[in-house]
Amino acid sequence: MAKPNYSFEKRQREIAKKKKQDEKAAKKQSAKDAANPPAEPGRDPGASHTP
């Protein structure tokens, strides 16, 4: 019987964990972008409307 390659299994778990974290971060970022639409170009959001 072949001996198990634990380092390969560990690497596969690490890759899966990283992929899951990246997907979660991307989902979180898209939710953040949807909640805060980008400001209009050419306008300063902190500027007042008085002349």
Sequence and secondary structure as in RCSB ss.txt:
>XXXX:A:sequence
MAKPNYSFEKRQREIAKKKKQDEKAAKKQSAKDAANPPAEPGRDPGASHTP
>XXXX:A:secstr
     HHHHHHHHHHHHHHHHHHHHHHHHHHHHHHS    TT  TT  S  
